[in-house]
Amino acid sequence: MPEAKEKILQIRDLDITFRTTAGPVHAIRGVNIDLYKGETVAIVGESGSGKSVTMKAAMGILASNATVTNGSIEYTYRNDGGNMETVDILKKDKKWIRRNVNGKRIAMVFQDPMTSLDPTMSIGKQIMEGMIWHYKTPKAEAWKRSVELLKEVGIEDAEKRMKNYPHQLSGGMRQRVVIAIALSCNPELLICDEPTTALDVTIQAKIIELIRKVQKERGISVIYITHDLGVVAKVADYVNVMYAGKIVEKGLINDIFYDPRHPYTWGLLSAMPDLETDDERLYTIPGSPPNLLHEKPGDAFAPRNKYALVLDDKADPPMFRISDTHYAATWLLDPRAPKVEMPEELKTRLERMKKEAEKYGSEL
């Protein structure tokens, strides 16, 4: 049971509002996330649902126009004295976070490696920088360690690459360098923000495999931010489905993929490309995400939900418990609600996926 595991990150009731020229935007609305040591948690949802903002808050790198109006982000780590300590990152100043958290204990891999790297600095200097700043590592030792890191992330001719500049590398190699930088200070938590979006399909698979390999070898925890459920299926232990700044369904990977309960999750799964489907057109969720400048009462997903009830326009649904590991925020789970099954086409697809997974598992 999770209670026996070591919890390293606990986000509770997180609320974030952005000040804009058009007015306040309530971007994050009561988010709760738990992460245990060695686990992989995925946060999925469409662009603008609040995935990256939530994790930027955990790293203390929110934009200057963002205000945290409620909540806590408790991070448990082993301090420099070797003792376990729990801190609320939201109560710490930026200087403390830079010195004790960013890069050192929590590292982030951003989605576009070209904007993550400094074009005026050599690859070697960028990998060495964190070690020298956080741990006062001597330059010769930092150089040697950087070469080892480049080899670890699969870059050949590492000594030569240390002297290269970002523009001299391909997209896949740049992303490997970004991962090497993220790993340079031995973080306990790696946040991967759409790490494969800017890469072609074959390189995507290699980067995902690399992150899995590093996680297994080092025993670190990983948070994946993505809209690609295909990636989630390969890497995650636990999934949080996010919509309009709120988590609408969460559960173990099998809960979400084989027994989804929220109509939004049904839509996301139906929109995955599938060679076996009878439909000629790829499914899309009707409508578009809500404008959070104009918050309305009720469920934010209601205007796009063909199963919406009258109550959805009046009250935001609470999180209903489906099992010990599985929860969803939809009024369809209320005992008084009419019984609604997931679309038949999706049910057939999920059964097919399950059989394929079992077959694949038995052949390993």
N, C-alpha and C positions, 0 to 999 in steps of 0.2 A: 504494500500500500504506500501511497505517496508520503504518508506521515513518517515512514522510516527513512525517507530520502532527505538529503540536505538541501533545503531551500536556499537559493542564492538571490532571487529577485522576486519581490512581491509588490505589485502595483495595485492600489486600492482607491476606488471612487475618483479616478483622475478626471478633472475637468480643465480644459484649456480654451481660452478665448483669445482671438486675434483682433487687435485694433486696426481697422482699415479706413480708408477715406470714405467708403460707402457705409461704414458703421461696424459694430462688433460682430465677429463671426465666431459662433460657439462650435469650434471644430472637434473637440473631444468631449464626450458626454458620459461620464461615469464608467470609465474603463477599469476592469479588473483582470490582471494577468499574473499567473504564478509560473516560475521557472525553477526546476530542480537541477542539481549538479549532474552533468553528463547528458542531460536531455536536449532534444531539439524541439523547439516550439515554433510553429508557423503562424504568421498573421496574414490572412488573405482577404482580398476585397478589391473593388474597383479603384482606379486612381481617384484621389481626393477623399478617400474614406477615413483617413487619419492614421494609417499604419506607420508611416515614417515619423510623423509628428510625435506619436506616443514614444517611440524609441529615442528620438532626439531629446525628449524630456528626461528620459532615463540616463542620458549621457550629459545632461546639462548644457546642450548646445542649441536650445530653442532660439528662434529669431527674437530680435529686440522688441517687436510689437506683440509678442505672445505673453499672456498672463495666465499663470496657473491659479484658478479660482478655488480649487478644492482638491483634496486627495493627498496620497503619500506614495513615494517610491522607495521602498526599503531594500537596501542592498547589503547582503551579508558576505563578508570576505575575511581573509586572514591578513591582519595588519603587519607592518614591518617588524613588529615585536614577536610575531608568530601566534598571536591570540586572535580568536574569532571575534569579529565586531560587526554590529548592524547599524547602518546609518540611513537616515532619510535624505536622499540626494536633493530633494526639493528644499531642504533647510540649510544646505551647504552653499557657500559662496563659490563663484566661478574659479577663483584662484585655487581653492582646496580641491575642487573637482579636477582641474587641469593637472594638479600635482599627484593626486591619489587615484583617480579613476580613468580619465581619458587616455587611451593607448596602453596604460600600465595594467589595468585590471579589466576594463571593458574596451574592446576595440571594434571599429566599424568598417565594413567593406561597402563602399558606395557603389551605385549602379553604373556610373560612367567613369571608367578608369582614367580617361583623358583629363577630366576636370578634378580628379582626386590627386593627381600628381603635379608637382611643380615643374613646368617646362624648362626652367632655368637651372635646375639642379640635376646632377647625375643621379642615376638609379641608386648607386652605392651610398651616396650621401643621404638620400632620403630614407633608406632602410636604417642607417646608422644613427640618424638623428634622435629617435626615440630612446634608444639604449643609452646614448651619451647624456641626454637630458634627464631621464628618469633615474638611471642607475650609476651615472658618472663612469660608465664603462670606458676604459682606455681605448683610443682610436684603433690601435692595431688589433685588439681583441674584438672590437665592434666590427671591423672589416672582415675578420675571419668568420665571425658569427653570421654576418650578412651573406657571405658567399655560401655558407652552409644552408641558410634559409632559402636562397635562390635555387639551390639544388633540391631542397625539400619540396618546393612547390613546382618542380619539374622543368626548370629552365636550364638548358644545356649551355656549356661554355660560360659558366657563372662568373668567372674572373673577368672575362671580357665584357660581359653585360653590366658589371658594376660601373664601368666607365661610360656606358651609353646614356643617352638622354631619352625621355619618354617618346619623342617623335620618331626615334629610330627602331621602336618595337611595334609589333602587331598588337591588335586589340586584346587578343587572348593572352599574350605575354604581359601586356600592361596590367591586366586584371590579376595575373599571377604575382606580379610585383606588389600590387596593392595588398594582396593577401599576405605576402611576405612581410610587408611593413606592419600589417595588423598583428602578425604573430611575433614580431621582433621583441616584445617585452613580456612574452609568455602570459597573455591575458587569460582570465578564467571564463570570460564570456565574449563570444564573437557575435556581433550583430551584422547580418548580411542583408543589405537593402537592395533587393532586386539585382543580385550580383551577376546575373547572366543576360540581362535585358539587351545590352548593347552588342552582344556577341552572336555569331552564327550558331546554328543548331549543334554541329559536331563539337565546337569549342565549349558550348554550354554544358554538354554532358561531361566533358573533361573537368571543367571547373567545379561542377557539383560533386563529382567523384573525388576531386582533390580536397574539397572542404570536409567531406565525410571521412576521408582517410586521416586528415589532420586531427579531426575531432576524436576519432577512435584512438589514435596514437597518444594524444595529449590528455584525453579525458575531459575536454572543455565542454561548456554548454553553448548552444547555438540558437539564436533567434533568426528565423528567416522572414523577411518581409517580401511578399510576392503577390502577383495576381494570377500566377500560373499554377493551376492545380496539379499539372503533370509533375512539376518540381516538388510540390508538397508531398505527393504520393511516394516519391523516392526518398525523401529525407526526414519527414517529421514524425515525432512520437505523439505530439498533441497539437491540435489546430484551433485557432481562434478566428472565426469568420466576422469581419468588421464591415459595417455599413453606416454611413453618415455619422462617423465619430463614435459609434457604439458597437460593442461586441454583441452580435445577434445570435450566434451559436458557437459553442465550444465543446470539444470532446477529444477522445483518442482518435487517431487516424482512422481506425476501422469504424468508429461511431459516425464520423463525418462522411466517409466515402461509401459506406454500405447501409447506413441507417439515418440519412439526413432528415431533419424535421422542420427546418425553416424554409419557407418558399424562396428566399433569396439564395440559400445554399443549393436548392433544387435548380435554380436558374444558372448558377455558376457551374454546376456539374453538367447540366444539359448543354452548356455553351462550349464544353471541351470538345475538340475535334475527335471524331471516332470513325474509323474506316468501315465499321460494321453497321453503322446506322442506316435506316431506310430513308431518312430525310435527305432531300437533295440540297437543301440550304442549311447552313450552320445556325443553330438556335441563338437568338439574342434576347436578353431581358428587355421587355418593352420600356419606353420612357427613358429618363435620364436621372442621375442622382439629384437629390434636392439641393436647393440653394440655401446654405446654412445662415445666410444673412437674414432670411425671413423664416424663422423657426415657427413651425405650426404644431398645435397640440396633436397628440396621438402618435401612431407608429410612422416613422419617417419613410418606411418602405411601402406603406399602404397605397399610394397613388400608382405604384408599379405592380401591385400584387393582385392577381385576378381572384385570389382566394380571400381577399380582405373582408373583414366583418364590419358591421356598423360601429362596433366598439373601437376599431382601429383608428377611426378619425377623432375619437374623443380622448383615449388614454393610451399612454405608452405601455406596452406589455412588460411585465416583470420577467425575470429568468425562471423558466419552469424546469424542474428537475426531471430528467428522463431516466437517468441511472446515476450511480455514484460518480461517474466520469463525464456524463453527457448532459448538457443544459442548452436550452434554446429560448429566445425571447419572442414568442409569437402567441397571440390569443388562440390560435388553433389548438394549442395544447391545454387550454382551460377545459376542465371536465364538462362545462356547460356548452362548449362550442360544438358545432356540427362536425362529424367525422370526415376529414379530408385526407385522401391518400395522395402520395406523390404521383406525378404523371406516369402512365403506363410505360411509355417509351424510355423514361429514365430508369424505372424499376428494372426493365429488361436489360438495359445497358449496365447497371450496377451489378446485377446477377452475373452477367457475362464477365465483367471486370473481376469479380470475386473468384470465379472459376479459373480465369487466367492466372490470377495471383496464386491460387492454391497449386495449380499445375506447375507454375514457375518455381514455387517454393519447394515442391516435392522433387524437382529435378536438380536442386542445388546440392 
